[in-house]
Each structure stands twice: as structure tokens, then as C-alpha cells.
Amino acid sequence: MPSSSHRPRKRFGQHFLHDPWVLEKIVDAIQPAKEDLIVEIGPGEGVLSRLLLAKSPRLEVIEIDRDLAASLSPEFKVHQADALEFDYSVFPRGVRIVGNLPYNISTPLLFHLARYADRVRDMHFMLQLEVVNRMVAQHSTPEYGRLSVALQARFKMKKLFNVSKGAFKPPPKVESAVVRLEPLAQILKIDEDLLRKAFSARRKTLRNALPGVDFAALGIDPGLRPENLAPEDYARICGPWTNKVS
């Protein structure tokens, strides 16, 4: 069992969840079953891991911290690796992914995980509240952006509950929330470069943000801004027009 004397490392964004009520609430949200393959990202000291392992003996964990990985290895199947670079296709289809994601890499990690949407059954993550609000934001709202579109094109998402700073050691500077992601039956194909181009100019009109697209042919008002389009609109743009955006 990992030593409670492990000092959380800033460079890994370590904030260890310790509140028993929050931990049980996460397990209740996941509803793990004995036949499930569950992969936990960033198990830390293994507090949530032990609760999951009691219900799902096929649990595996991904931990970048060499010391924590070594201390967890007697109890769990550990992949000592960077979650940002990990190839999740090594797991069979239907894998369930969970984790208290490091807030300093949460956005690039979500983009990385989104590429495996067709392989997962669901994902449950603890994240910075602001990031969760961006994930589930509707178009034409201030929180809506590239992350919203990229994830909503692949997942049905639901914010489950908020978590206060005091549930962690050390407490982070921000509030947190738990979110569920379930792959859509029909995943929308949206070009990541086009999204990046659109939202890097989010205050411009579409005709200026994405020159070369025949918005009239698509039935989209070119006077709108990138934040006004739903994921389905971006999928329509990417259909015949992805290669025509200069």
C-alpha cells in the first residue's frame, strides 16, 4: 500500500482525493461490475482504485509517477506511463476509463482520449469545474468552444456533481466536478485542424474565420461566429469542404 507520506508533485498536478463520501459517490456513478475492464488514469495513492477493485477485479491503472507506480504494483496491474501518450487501443473494445485527471493536462488529455471514442463503453472523470462546464456547454454560450465541439461530436456527456476543494489533499485552487462521457451511436467526423482554425478566430465571422467555405451551399449564415455553430454544423462543413479551407 502506498505510503501516506508521499509528497504530491506539482509537475504531475497531483491532488489526492480522500473524501469517503465523494469516493463512494463516484463508485455509485460508475456502477462497476465484475466482468468490466476498468482502466484508471492517475490512481495516486490508490484510494479509489481499491474501491473499484473490490467490484471489478480486472482493474488496471496508468500512473506516470515512478514512485507511486512501484508502490501500487503489488496490488494492481500498473502501466507506468504518461496518459497523454498512452495507446488506449491496447485495451479491448468496451473498456471503461475513469480517473481524477491532472488539471494541468486535462484539456490535451481529453482530446487524446476522444480519438478512442469508438473503443470505450464510457468514461468518468474528475475535472476542474470550469473544464466540465466547457465540455457540456451549448453553442452560443460563453463556455462553448473547440473542446465542446470535439467532445460533443463523439460523446453524450453529463455533469454528475460538483466536488469542493476540501475533498483533496492538497486542496486545489479551483472547484471540481465529475462528468460522464458515453460514445454516440453515430460519431460526427470533424476535422481537428478546421476546429482549431475556427476557434482561434472565434470573434470573427465565419466568412473571415474560415475563408474558402461556401457557406451558402451549406445553408449556414456566414455572418455567424464559430461559437454559434452546433457540432452538426461543423460536421456538415467538414463533409465536402474540409480540403477547401485555405
ROTI-822159 format. One record per residue: y, z, x of N, C-alpha, C in turn. Coordinates in steps of 0.05 Angstrom, whole numbers, plus 32768, in hexadecimal, padded with zeros to 4 digits. Layout:
N
+------+------+------+------+------+------+------+------+------+
:  n_Y :  n_Z :  n_X : ca_Y : ca_Z : ca_X :  c_Y :  c_Z :  c_X :
+------+------+------+------+------+------+------+------+------+
:    Y :    Z :    X :    Y :    Z :    X :    Y :    Z :    X :
...
+------+------+------+------+------+------+------+------+------+
***
This chain:
246
+------+------+------+------+------+------+------+------+------+
:  n_Y :  n_Z :  n_X : ca_Y : ca_Z : ca_X :  c_Y :  c_Z :  c_X :
+------+------+------+------+------+------+------+------+------+
: 7FE8 : 8000 : 8011 : 8000 : 8000 : 8000 : 8019 : 8000 : 8012 :
: 802D : 7FEF : 800C : 8045 : 7FED : 801C : 8053 : 8008 : 801E :
: 805E : 800D : 8035 : 806D : 8026 : 8039 : 8087 : 8026 : 802A :
: 808D : 803C : 801D : 80A7 : 803E : 800E : 80BE : 8040 : 8022 :
: 80B8 : 8042 : 803C : 80CD : 8043 : 8050 : 80D6 : 8027 : 8058 :
: 80CA : 8012 : 804D : 80D3 : 7FF7 : 8054 : 80F0 : 7FF4 : 804C :
: 8100 : 7FEB : 805F : 811D : 7FE7 : 805B : 8122 : 7FCB : 8050 :
: 812D : 7FC9 : 8037 : 8133 : 7FAF : 802C : 8144 : 7F9E : 803F :
: 813D : 7F85 : 8042 : 814B : 7F74 : 8055 : 815E : 7F61 : 8047 :
: 8177 : 7F62 : 804F : 818C : 7F53 : 8043 : 8187 : 7F35 : 8044 :
: 817C : 7F2C : 805B : 8179 : 7F0F : 805F : 8164 : 7F04 : 804C :
: 8152 : 7F15 : 8042 : 813E : 7F0C : 802E : 8147 : 7F13 : 8011 :
: 815F : 7F1E : 800E : 8169 : 7F25 : 7FF3 : 8157 : 7F39 : 7FE5 :
: 814D : 7F4D : 7FF4 : 813A : 7F60 : 7FE8 : 8147 : 7F76 : 7FD8 :
: 8141 : 7F77 : 7FBE : 8148 : 7F8D : 7FAD : 812E : 7F93 : 7F9D :
: 8122 : 7FAA : 7FA2 : 8108 : 7FB0 : 7F97 : 810A : 7FBD : 7F7C :
: 80FD : 7FB1 : 7F68 : 80FD : 7FBC : 7F4D : 80EB : 7FD5 : 7F4C :
: 80F5 : 7FEB : 7F41 : 80E6 : 8003 : 7F40 : 80E5 : 8010 : 7F25 :
: 80F5 : 8007 : 7F12 : 80F6 : 8014 : 7EF8 : 80DD : 800F : 7EE8 :
: 80CD : 8024 : 7EE1 : 80B3 : 8020 : 7ED3 : 80B6 : 8012 : 7EB8 :
: 80CC : 8019 : 7EAA : 80D0 : 800D : 7E8F : 80D4 : 7FEF : 7E92 :
: 80E5 : 7FE6 : 7EA5 : 80EA : 7FC9 : 7EA9 : 80D0 : 7FBC : 7EB2 :
: 80C1 : 7FC8 : 7EC4 : 80A8 : 7FBC : 7ECE : 8095 : 7FB8 : 7EB7 :
: 8092 : 7FCC : 7EA6 : 807F : 7FC9 : 7E8F : 8089 : 7FB3 : 7E7C :
: 80A3 : 7FB1 : 7E79 : 80AF : 7F9D : 7E67 : 80A9 : 7F81 : 7E71 :
: 80AB : 7F7E : 7E8C : 80A4 : 7F64 : 7E97 : 8087 : 7F5C : 7E93 :
: 8075 : 7F70 : 7E98 : 8059 : 7F6B : 7E93 : 8053 : 7F64 : 7E76 :
: 8060 : 7F72 : 7E64 : 805D : 7F6C : 7E47 : 8066 : 7F50 : 7E41 :
: 807C : 7F47 : 7E4E : 8086 : 7F2C : 7E49 : 8073 : 7F17 : 7E53 :
: 8067 : 7F1C : 7E6A : 8054 : 7F09 : 7E77 : 803A : 7F08 : 7E67 :
: 8030 : 7F1E : 7E5E : 8016 : 7F20 : 7E50 : 8000 : 7F14 : 7E61 :
: 7FFC : 7F1F : 7E79 : 7FE7 : 7F14 : 7E8B : 7FCB : 7F19 : 7E80 :
: 7FBA : 7F06 : 7E85 : 7F9E : 7F08 : 7E7D : 7F8C : 7F05 : 7E95 :
: 7F73 : 7F0F : 7E93 : 7F62 : 7F10 : 7EAA : 7F5B : 7EF4 : 7EB6 :
: 7F5C : 7EE0 : 7EA5 : 7F55 : 7EC5 : 7EAF : 7F6E : 7EB6 : 7EBB :
: 7F85 : 7EC1 : 7EB8 : 7F9E : 7EB4 : 7EC2 : 7F9F : 7EB5 : 7EE0 :
: 7FA9 : 7E9F : 7EEC : 7FB1 : 7E9F : 7F08 : 7FCF : 7EA4 : 7F08 :
: 7FD7 : 7EBB : 7F12 : 7FF3 : 7EC2 : 7F14 : 7FFC : 7EC2 : 7F31 :
: 8012 : 7EB5 : 7F36 : 801D : 7EB5 : 7F51 : 8038 : 7EC3 : 7F50 :
: 803B : 7ED8 : 7F60 : 8054 : 7EE7 : 7F60 : 8064 : 7EE0 : 7F79 :
: 807D : 7ED9 : 7F75 : 808F : 7ED3 : 7F8B : 809F : 7EEC : 7F92 :
: 809F : 7EF4 : 7FAB : 80AE : 7F0B : 7FB4 : 80A4 : 7F25 : 7FA9 :
: 808B : 7F2D : 7FAE : 8080 : 7F45 : 7FA3 : 808D : 7F5F : 7FAE :
: 809B : 7F5D : 7FC5 : 80A7 : 7F75 : 7FD0 : 8093 : 7F8A : 7FD7 :
: 8095 : 7FA1 : 7FCC : 8083 : 7FB7 : 7FD2 : 806B : 7FB7 : 7FBF :
: 8068 : 7FA3 : 7FAE : 8050 : 7FA0 : 7F9D : 804F : 7FB0 : 7F84 :
: 8066 : 7FBA : 7F7B : 8066 : 7FCB : 7F63 : 805E : 7FBB : 7F4A :
: 806B : 7FA4 : 7F45 : 8063 : 7F93 : 7F2F : 8048 : 7F87 : 7F34 :
: 8042 : 7F80 : 7F4D : 8029 : 7F73 : 7F54 : 8011 : 7F84 : 7F4B :
: 8013 : 7F9E : 7F4E : 7FFC : 7FAF : 7F47 : 7FF8 : 7FB0 : 7F28 :
: 800E : 7FAF : 7F1A : 800B : 7FAE : 7EFC : 7FFF : 7F94 : 7EF3 :
: 8007 : 7F7E : 7F01 : 7FFB : 7F64 : 7EF9 : 7FDE : 7F62 : 7F02 :
: 7FD8 : 7F6C : 7F1A : 7FBC : 7F6A : 7F24 : 7FA9 : 7F7A : 7F12 :
: 7FB2 : 7F8F : 7F06 : 7FA1 : 7F9F : 7EF4 : 7F98 : 7F8E : 7EDC :
: 7FA8 : 7F7A : 7ED5 : 7FA1 : 7F69 : 7EBE : 7F98 : 7F4D : 7EC5 :
: 7FA0 : 7F44 : 7EDD : 7F99 : 7F29 : 7EE6 : 7F8F : 7F2A : 7F03 :
: 7F75 : 7F2D : 7F07 : 7F6A : 7F30 : 7F22 : 7F6E : 7F17 : 7F34 :
: 7F77 : 7F01 : 7F28 : 7F7B : 7EE8 : 7F38 : 7F97 : 7EE7 : 7F43 :
: 7FA6 : 7EFD : 7F43 : 7FC1 : 7EFD : 7F4D : 7FC3 : 7EF5 : 7F6B :
: 7FD7 : 7EE5 : 7F71 : 7FDE : 7EDE : 7F8D : 7FFC : 7EE2 : 7F90 :
: 8004 : 7EE9 : 7FA9 : 8021 : 7EEE : 7FAD : 802B : 7EDE : 7FC4 :
: 8045 : 7ED7 : 7FC3 : 8053 : 7EC9 : 7FD9 : 8069 : 7EDB : 7FE3 :
: 8067 : 7EE2 : 7FFD : 807A : 7EF5 : 8009 : 8083 : 7EEA : 8024 :
: 809D : 7EE7 : 8028 : 80A8 : 7EDD : 8041 : 80A9 : 7EF2 : 8056 :
: 80AD : 7F0B : 804E : 80B1 : 7F21 : 8061 : 8096 : 7F28 : 806E :
: 8094 : 7F24 : 8089 : 807B : 7F27 : 8097 : 8070 : 7F44 : 8094 :
: 8081 : 7F57 : 8096 : 8078 : 7F73 : 8094 : 806D : 7F7A : 8078 :
: 807B : 7F71 : 8064 : 8072 : 7F76 : 8048 : 8058 : 7F66 : 8043 :
: 8056 : 7F4D : 804C : 803E : 7F3E : 8049 : 8026 : 7F4C : 8055 :
: 802A : 7F57 : 806D : 8014 : 7F65 : 807A : 800B : 7F7E : 806B :
: 801F : 7F8C : 8060 : 8018 : 7FA5 : 8052 : 800C : 7FA0 : 8037 :
: 8011 : 7F88 : 802B : 8006 : 7F81 : 8011 : 7FEA : 7F75 : 8013 :
: 7FE4 : 7F6A : 802B : 7FCB : 7F5A : 802E : 7FB1 : 7F6A : 8028 :
: 7FB0 : 7F84 : 802C : 7F97 : 7F92 : 8024 : 7F92 : 7F92 : 8006 :
: 7FA7 : 7F8F : 7FF6 : 7FA4 : 7F91 : 7FD9 : 7FA4 : 7F76 : 7FCB :
: 7FB2 : 7F63 : 7FD7 : 7FB7 : 7F4A : 7FC9 : 7FB1 : 7F32 : 7FDA :
: 7FAD : 7F1B : 7FCD : 7FAC : 7F01 : 7FDC : 7FC9 : 7EF9 : 7FE1 :
: 7FD1 : 7EFA : 7FFB : 7FED : 7EF6 : 8002 : 7FF0 : 7EDB : 8010 :
: 8005 : 7ECC : 8008 : 800E : 7EB5 : 8016 : 8028 : 7EBD : 8025 :
: 8027 : 7EC0 : 803F : 803F : 7EC7 : 804E : 804E : 7EAE : 8053 :
: 8063 : 7EA9 : 8042 : 8070 : 7E8F : 8042 : 808B : 7E91 : 8035 :
: 809B : 7E7D : 803A : 80B6 : 7E7A : 802D : 80B2 : 7E6D : 8012 :
: 80B9 : 7E7A : 7FFD : 80B6 : 7E6F : 7FE2 : 80C5 : 7E56 : 7FDE :
: 80DB : 7E52 : 7FED : 80EC : 7E3A : 7FEB : 80DE : 7E21 : 7FF5 :
: 80CA : 7E25 : 8007 : 80BD : 7E0F : 8014 : 809F : 7E0D : 800B :
: 8097 : 7E20 : 7FFB : 807A : 7E21 : 7FF4 : 8072 : 7E09 : 7FE2 :
: 805A : 7DFF : 7FE7 : 804F : 7DE9 : 7FD6 : 803F : 7DF5 : 7FC0 :
: 804A : 7DF7 : 7FA8 : 803D : 7E04 : 7F91 : 8027 : 7DF3 : 7F85 :
: 8025 : 7DDA : 7F8E : 800F : 7DC9 : 7F84 : 7FF4 : 7DD2 : 7F8F :
: 7FF3 : 7DE5 : 7FA2 : 7FDA : 7DEF : 7FAC : 7FCC : 7E00 : 7F97 :
: 7FDB : 7E09 : 7F82 : 7FCF : 7E18 : 7F6D : 7FC5 : 7E05 : 7F57 :
: 7FB0 : 7E0C : 7F48 : 7FA7 : 7DFB : 7F32 : 7FBB : 7DFB : 7F1B :
: 7FB9 : 7DE6 : 7F0B : 7FCB : 7DE4 : 7EF4 : 7FC7 : 7DFC : 7EE2 :
: 7FDC : 7E04 : 7ED5 : 7FDB : 7E1B : 7EC3 : 7FE2 : 7E35 : 7ED1 :
: 7FEA : 7E33 : 7EEB : 7FF2 : 7E4B : 7EF9 : 800B : 7E58 : 7EEB :
: 800C : 7E72 : 7EEC : 8023 : 7E81 : 7EE1 : 8032 : 7E8D : 7EF9 :
: 804C : 7E88 : 7EFA : 805C : 7E92 : 7F11 : 806F : 7EA7 : 7F07 :
: 8071 : 7EBD : 7F16 : 8083 : 7ED2 : 7F0F : 8092 : 7EDC : 7F28 :
: 80A7 : 7EEB : 7F24 : 80B4 : 7EF6 : 7F3C : 80D0 : 7F02 : 7F37 :
: 80D6 : 7F15 : 7F48 : 80F1 : 7F1F : 7F4A : 80FE : 7F0E : 7F60 :
: 810B : 7EF8 : 7F59 : 8113 : 7EE4 : 7F6D : 812B : 7EEE : 7F7D :
: 812B : 7EE9 : 7F97 : 8142 : 7EF1 : 7FA8 : 815B : 7EE2 : 7F9E :
: 8170 : 7EF1 : 7F97 : 8187 : 7EE5 : 7F8B : 8196 : 7ED2 : 7F9D :
: 8193 : 7ED6 : 7FB8 : 81A2 : 7EC5 : 7FCA : 8196 : 7EA9 : 7FCD :
: 817E : 7EA5 : 7FC2 : 8172 : 7E8A : 7FC3 : 8168 : 7E81 : 7FA7 :
: 8170 : 7E8F : 7F92 : 8164 : 7E8A : 7F78 : 8169 : 7E6E : 7F6E :
: 8181 : 7E63 : 7F72 : 8186 : 7E48 : 7F67 : 8176 : 7E33 : 7F75 :
: 8176 : 7E31 : 7F90 : 8165 : 7E1D : 7F9D : 8148 : 7E21 : 7F98 :
: 813F : 7E3A : 7F94 : 8123 : 7E40 : 7F8E : 811C : 7E36 : 7F73 :
: 812E : 7E39 : 7F60 : 8128 : 7E2F : 7F44 : 8126 : 7E10 : 7F44 :
: 8138 : 7E03 : 7F54 : 8136 : 7DE6 : 7F56 : 811B : 7DDD : 7F62 :
: 8112 : 7DEC : 7F76 : 80F9 : 7DE7 : 7F83 : 80E2 : 7DEB : 7F70 :
: 80E2 : 7E00 : 7F61 : 80CC : 7E06 : 7F4F : 80CB : 7DF3 : 7F37 :
: 80E3 : 7DE8 : 7F30 : 80E4 : 7DD6 : 7F19 : 80D4 : 7DBD : 7F1E :
: 80D0 : 7DB6 : 7F38 : 80C0 : 7D9E : 7F3E : 80A3 : 7DA1 : 7F37 :
: 809A : 7DBA : 7F32 : 807E : 7DBF : 7F2C : 807A : 7DC5 : 7F0E :
: 808E : 7DBD : 7EFE : 808D : 7DC4 : 7EE1 : 8074 : 7DBB : 7ED3 :
: 8069 : 7DA4 : 7EDC : 8051 : 7D9A : 7ECF : 8038 : 7DA8 : 7ED7 :
: 803A : 7DBB : 7EE9 : 8022 : 7DC9 : 7EF3 : 8020 : 7DE6 : 7EE9 :
: 8036 : 7DF1 : 7EDF : 8036 : 7E0D : 7ED8 : 8033 : 7E11 : 7EBA :
: 8028 : 7E28 : 7EB3 : 8026 : 7E30 : 7E97 : 8040 : 7E3C : 7E8E :
: 804B : 7E4E : 7E9F : 8065 : 7E5A : 7E9A : 806F : 7E68 : 7EB3 :
: 8088 : 7E71 : 7EB2 : 8094 : 7E80 : 7EC8 : 80A5 : 7E96 : 7EBC :
: 80A4 : 7EAD : 7EC8 : 80B4 : 7EC4 : 7EC0 : 80C3 : 7ECF : 7ED9 :
: 80DD : 7ECF : 7ED8 : 80EC : 7ED7 : 7EEF : 8102 : 7EEC : 7EE9 :
: 8106 : 7EFE : 7EFC : 811D : 7F0F : 7EFC : 8132 : 7F01 : 7F0D :
: 814A : 7EFE : 7F02 : 815F : 7EEF : 7F10 : 817A : 7EFD : 7F0A :
: 818E : 7EF5 : 7F1A : 81A9 : 7EFD : 7F14 : 81B0 : 7EF4 : 7EF8 :
: 81BC : 7F06 : 7EE9 : 81C4 : 7F00 : 7ECD : 81D4 : 7EE6 : 7ECB :
: 81E6 : 7EE2 : 7EDD : 81F7 : 7ECA : 7EDD : 81E6 : 7EB1 : 7EDF :
: 81D2 : 7EB2 : 7EF0 : 81C0 : 7E9A : 7EF3 : 81B0 : 7E95 : 7EDA :
: 81A6 : 7EAA : 7ECE : 8197 : 7EA7 : 7EB5 : 81A8 : 7E9B : 7E9F :
: 81C1 : 7EA4 : 7E9D : 81D4 : 7E99 : 7E89 : 81D9 : 7E7C : 7E8E :
: 81DA : 7E74 : 7EA8 : 81DD : 7E58 : 7EAE : 81C5 : 7E48 : 7EA7 :
: 81AD : 7E53 : 7EAB : 8194 : 7E45 : 7EA5 : 8193 : 7E3E : 7E87 :
: 819A : 7E51 : 7E76 : 8196 : 7E4D : 7E59 : 81AF : 7E43 : 7E4B :
: 81C4 : 7E3E : 7E5A : 81DE : 7E36 : 7E4D : 81DC : 7E1C : 7E3E :
: 81EA : 7E1A : 7E28 : 81EC : 7E01 : 7E19 : 8202 : 7DEF : 7E25 :
: 8200 : 7DD5 : 7E20 : 8214 : 7DC3 : 7E2B : 822F : 7DC9 : 7E1E :
: 8244 : 7DC2 : 7E2D : 8260 : 7DC6 : 7E24 : 8268 : 7DE4 : 7E25 :
: 825A : 7DF4 : 7E34 : 8261 : 7E10 : 7E38 : 8267 : 7E14 : 7E56 :
: 8276 : 7E28 : 7E5E : 827E : 7E2C : 7E7A : 8266 : 7E30 : 7E8D :
: 8250 : 7E3C : 7E83 : 8239 : 7E42 : 7E94 : 8228 : 7E2A : 7E99 :
: 822B : 7E15 : 7E89 : 8219 : 7DFE : 7E8B : 821F : 7DED : 7EA3 :
: 820A : 7DE5 : 7EB2 : 820E : 7DD6 : 7ECA : 81F4 : 7DC8 : 7ED3 :
: 81F4 : 7DC1 : 7EEC : 81DD : 7DB2 : 7EF7 : 81C3 : 7DC1 : 7EF4 :
: 81C3 : 7DDB : 7EF9 : 81AB : 7DEB : 7EF6 : 81A2 : 7DEB : 7EDA :
: 81B4 : 7DED : 7EC7 : 81AD : 7DED : 7EAA : 819E : 7DD4 : 7EA3 :
: 81A9 : 7DBD : 7EAB : 819E : 7DA3 : 7EA4 : 8182 : 7DA0 : 7EB1 :
: 8181 : 7DA5 : 7ECB : 8168 : 7DA1 : 7EDA : 8151 : 7DB1 : 7ECE :
: 8157 : 7DCA : 7EC7 : 8141 : 7DDB : 7EBC : 813B : 7DD5 : 7E9F :
: 8150 : 7DD0 : 7E8F : 814C : 7DCB : 7E73 : 813E : 7DB0 : 7E6E :
: 813F : 7D9E : 7E82 : 8130 : 7D85 : 7E80 : 8112 : 7D89 : 7E83 :
: 810A : 7DA0 : 7E8E : 80EE : 7DA5 : 7E94 : 80E3 : 7DBD : 7E85 :
: 80F4 : 7DD0 : 7E7D : 80EA : 7DE9 : 7E72 : 80F8 : 7DF1 : 7E58 :
: 80E9 : 7DFF : 7E47 : 80F5 : 7E0F : 7E32 : 80F9 : 7E2A : 7E3E :
: 8111 : 7E35 : 7E3B : 8118 : 7E4E : 7E49 : 8123 : 7E62 : 7E35 :
: 811D : 7E7B : 7E3B : 8127 : 7E91 : 7E2A : 812E : 7EA9 : 7E3C :
: 8146 : 7EB3 : 7E39 : 814E : 7ECC : 7E46 : 8141 : 7EE3 : 7E36 :
: 8131 : 7EF3 : 7E44 : 8122 : 7F08 : 7E36 : 8131 : 7F22 : 7E34 :
: 813B : 7F2C : 7E4A : 814B : 7F45 : 7E49 : 815A : 7F49 : 7E63 :
: 816F : 7F59 : 7E61 : 8180 : 7F5F : 7E78 : 8175 : 7F77 : 7E87 :
: 817B : 7F79 : 7EA0 : 8172 : 7F90 : 7EB1 : 818A : 7F9A : 7EC1 :
: 818E : 7FB4 : 7EC0 : 81A5 : 7FC0 : 7ECD : 81A0 : 7FC2 : 7EEB :
: 81B6 : 7FC6 : 7EFA : 81B5 : 7FC8 : 7F17 : 81A3 : 7FE0 : 7F20 :
: 81A4 : 7FF6 : 7F10 : 8195 : 800E : 7F18 : 8177 : 800B : 7F18 :
: 816D : 7FF5 : 7F0E : 814F : 7FF1 : 7F0E : 8145 : 7FE9 : 7F29 :
: 8157 : 7FE4 : 7F3D : 814F : 7FDA : 7F57 : 8156 : 7FEE : 7F6D :
: 8148 : 7FEC : 7F83 : 814F : 7FF9 : 7F9C : 814F : 7FE5 : 7FB2 :
: 8166 : 7FE1 : 7FC0 : 8180 : 7FEC : 7FB9 : 818B : 7FDC : 7FA1 :
: 819D : 7FE8 : 7F91 : 81A8 : 7FDA : 7F7A : 81B8 : 7FC1 : 7F83 :
: 81B4 : 7FAB : 7F77 : 81C5 : 7F93 : 7F7D : 81E1 : 7F97 : 7F72 :
: 81F3 : 7F84 : 7F79 : 820E : 7F86 : 7F70 : 8212 : 7F79 : 7F54 :
: 81FD : 7F6D : 7F4A : 81FF : 7F5E : 7F31 : 81EA : 7F67 : 7F1D :
: 81EF : 7F61 : 7F04 : 81DA : 7F67 : 7EEF : 81C5 : 7F51 : 7EF0 :
: 81AE : 7F57 : 7EE5 : 8197 : 7F45 : 7EE6 : 818C : 7F3F : 7ECA :
: 817A : 7F2C : 7EC9 : 816D : 7F26 : 7EAF : 8152 : 7F1A : 7EB5 :
: 8140 : 7F1C : 7EA2 : 8125 : 7F0F : 7EA4 : 8125 : 7EF7 : 7E91 :
: 811A : 7EE1 : 7E9B : 811A : 7EC8 : 7E8C : 80FE : 7EBC : 7E8D :
: 80F7 : 7EAF : 7E77 : 80DD : 7EA1 : 7E75 : 80E2 : 7E83 : 7E75 :
: 80D2 : 7E74 : 7E84 : 80D3 : 7E57 : 7E85 : 80B8 : 7E4C : 7E7D :
: 80B7 : 7E3A : 7E69 : 809E : 7E2D : 7E61 : 80A2 : 7E0F : 7E62 :
: 8091 : 7E00 : 7E70 : 8094 : 7DE3 : 7E72 : 8095 : 7DD5 : 7E57 :
: 80A7 : 7DC2 : 7E55 : 80A8 : 7DB1 : 7E3C : 8090 : 7D9F : 7E3B :
: 8088 : 7D98 : 7E23 : 8073 : 7D85 : 7E1F : 807B : 7D6A : 7E2A :
: 8094 : 7D63 : 7E27 : 809F : 7D4A : 7E31 : 80B5 : 7D50 : 7E44 :
: 80B0 : 7D4E : 7E5E : 80C4 : 7D54 : 7E72 : 80D7 : 7D3C : 7E75 :
: 80F1 : 7D42 : 7E75 : 8105 : 7D2D : 7E78 : 8108 : 7D25 : 7E95 :
: 810A : 7D0C : 7E9B : 810D : 7D02 : 7EB6 : 812B : 7CFF : 7EBC :
: 8135 : 7D10 : 7ECD : 8151 : 7D0F : 7ED5 : 8154 : 7D0F : 7EF3 :
: 8163 : 7CFC : 7EFD : 8166 : 7CF9 : 7F1A : 8177 : 7D10 : 7F25 :
: 816D : 7D1E : 7F39 : 817C : 7D35 : 7F44 : 8196 : 7D2D : 7F52 :
: 8195 : 7D15 : 7F5F : 81AE : 7D0C : 7F6D : 81C4 : 7D05 : 7F58 :
: 81BC : 7CFA : 7F42 : 81CF : 7CF4 : 7F2D : 81DB : 7D0D : 7F22 :
: 81CB : 7D21 : 7F1D : 81D5 : 7D3B : 7F13 : 81E8 : 7D47 : 7F27 :
: 81E1 : 7D47 : 7F40 : 81F2 : 7D52 : 7F55 : 820D : 7D44 : 7F55 :
: 820C : 7D29 : 7F53 : 8225 : 7D1A : 7F53 : 8236 : 7D20 : 7F3B :
: 8229 : 7D22 : 7F23 : 8238 : 7D28 : 7F0B : 8246 : 7D43 : 7F0C :
: 8237 : 7D58 : 7F14 : 8242 : 7D73 : 7F12 : 8253 : 7D7A : 7F2A :
: 8253 : 7D6A : 7F3F : 8266 : 7D6F : 7F55 : 8282 : 7D65 : 7F4C :
: 8283 : 7D57 : 7F36 : 829C : 7D4D : 7F2B : 829E : 7D55 : 7F0D :
: 8296 : 7D6E : 7F07 : 8292 : 7D76 : 7EEB : 82AC : 7D75 : 7EDB :
: 82C3 : 7D77 : 7EE8 : 82DD : 7D76 : 7ED9 : 82E7 : 7D59 : 7ED4 :
: 82DA : 7D46 : 7EE1 : 82E1 : 7D2A : 7EDD : 82D3 : 7D1F : 7EC4 :
: 82DE : 7D09 : 7EB9 : 82D0 : 7CFC : 7EA3 : 82B7 : 7CEE : 7EAE :
: 82A5 : 7CE8 : 7E9C : 828C : 7CDB : 7EA4 : 8291 : 7CC0 : 7EB2 :
: 82A5 : 7CB1 : 7EA8 : 82AB : 7C97 : 7EB4 : 82B3 : 7C9A : 7ED1 :
: 82C0 : 7CB0 : 7ED8 : 82C8 : 7CB5 : 7EF4 : 82B3 : 7CC4 : 7F04 :
: 82A4 : 7CD5 : 7EF7 : 828F : 7CE4 : 7F05 : 8277 : 7CD3 : 7F0C :
: 8270 : 7CC0 : 7EFA : 8259 : 7CAF : 7EFE : 8261 : 7C92 : 7EFA :
: 8270 : 7C87 : 7F0C : 8278 : 7C6A : 7F09 : 825F : 7C58 : 7F0C :
: 8260 : 7C43 : 7EFD : 824A : 7C30 : 7EFE : 8237 : 7C33 : 7EE7 :
: 8239 : 7C48 : 7ED7 : 8228 : 7C4C : 7EC0 : 8235 : 7C3F : 7EA8 :
: 8226 : 7C2F : 7E98 : 8230 : 7C23 : 7E80 : 822C : 7C37 : 7E69 :
: 823F : 7C49 : 7E66 : 823D : 7C5E : 7E52 : 823D : 7C52 : 7E36 :
: 824C : 7C3D : 7E32 : 824D : 7C30 : 7E18 : 8232 : 7C27 : 7E0E :
: 8222 : 7C1B : 7E21 : 8207 : 7C12 : 7E1A : 81F5 : 7C29 : 7E13 :
: 81FB : 7C41 : 7E1E : 81EB : 7C58 : 7E18 : 81F5 : 7C68 : 7E00 :
: 820B : 7C60 : 7DF5 : 8216 : 7C6F : 7DDE : 8222 : 7C8A : 7DE6 :
: 822C : 7C8C : 7DFF : 8238 : 7CA5 : 7E09 : 8255 : 7CA1 : 7E0E :
: 8266 : 7CB3 : 7E05 : 8283 : 7CB1 : 7E09 : 828A : 7CB6 : 7E26 :
: 8294 : 7CA2 : 7E34 : 829B : 7CA5 : 7E51 : 82B2 : 7CB8 : 7E56 :
: 82C0 : 7CC0 : 7E40 : 82D6 : 7CD3 : 7E43 : 82CC : 7CF0 : 7E44 :
: 82B2 : 7CF5 : 7E3F : 82A7 : 7D10 : 7E40 : 82A4 : 7D18 : 7E5E :
: 82A0 : 7D32 : 7E62 : 829B : 7D3C : 7E7D : 827D : 7D42 : 7E81 :
: 8274 : 7D43 : 7E9A : 8258 : 7D48 : 7E9F : 824D : 7D61 : 7E90 :
: 825D : 7D75 : 7E8C : 8253 : 7D8E : 7E7F : 824F : 7D8A : 7E61 :
: 8259 : 7D73 : 7E56 : 8256 : 7D6F : 7E39 : 823C : 7D61 : 7E32 :
: 822D : 7D58 : 7E45 : 8214 : 7D49 : 7E3F : 81FC : 7D5C : 7E3F :
: 81EB : 7D58 : 7E2B : 81D1 : 7D67 : 7E2A : 81BD : 7D5A : 7E3D :
: 81A8 : 7D69 : 7E44 : 8194 : 7D5D : 7E56 : 8189 : 7D42 : 7E4D :
: 8186 : 7D3F : 7E32 : 817C : 7D26 : 7E27 : 818F : 7D0F : 7E2E :
: 81A9 : 7D14 : 7E2F : 81BD : 7D00 : 7E36 : 81B9 : 7CF7 : 7E53 :
: 81B4 : 7D0A : 7E64 : 81B0 : 7D04 : 7E81 : 8196 : 7CF4 : 7E84 :
: 8182 : 7CFA : 7E74 : 8169 : 7CEB : 7E76 : 816E : 7CCE : 7E6E :
: 817F : 7CCA : 7E5A : 8185 : 7CAE : 7E52 : 8194 : 7CA0 : 7E68 :
: 81A6 : 7CAD : 7E75 : 81B5 : 7CA1 : 7E8B : 81A2 : 7C9A : 7EA2 :
: 8190 : 7CAC : 7EA7 : 817E : 7CA7 : 7EBE : 8168 : 7C92 : 7EB8 :
: 8164 : 7C8D : 7E9F : 8150 : 7C79 : 7E98 : 8157 : 7C5E : 7EA5 :
: 8168 : 7C4E : 7E98 : 816F : 7C34 : 7EA3 : 8185 : 7C34 : 7EB8 :
: 8192 : 7C4B : 7EBC : 81AB : 7C49 : 7ECC : 81AA : 7C58 : 7EE6 :
: 8195 : 7C67 : 7EEC : 8195 : 7C77 : 7F05 : 819C : 7C67 : 7F1D :
: 8190 : 7C50 : 7F20 : 8194 : 7C3F : 7F38 : 81AF : 7C30 : 7F38 :
: 81BD : 7C32 : 7F22 : 81D7 : 7C23 : 7F20 : 81EE : 7C35 : 7F26 :
: 81EA : 7C4F : 7F2A : 8200 : 7C61 : 7F30 : 8206 : 7C5E : 7F4D :
: 821F : 7C58 : 7F53 : 8227 : 7C54 : 7F6F : 8232 : 7C6D : 7F7B :
+------+------+------+------+------+------+------+------+------+
***
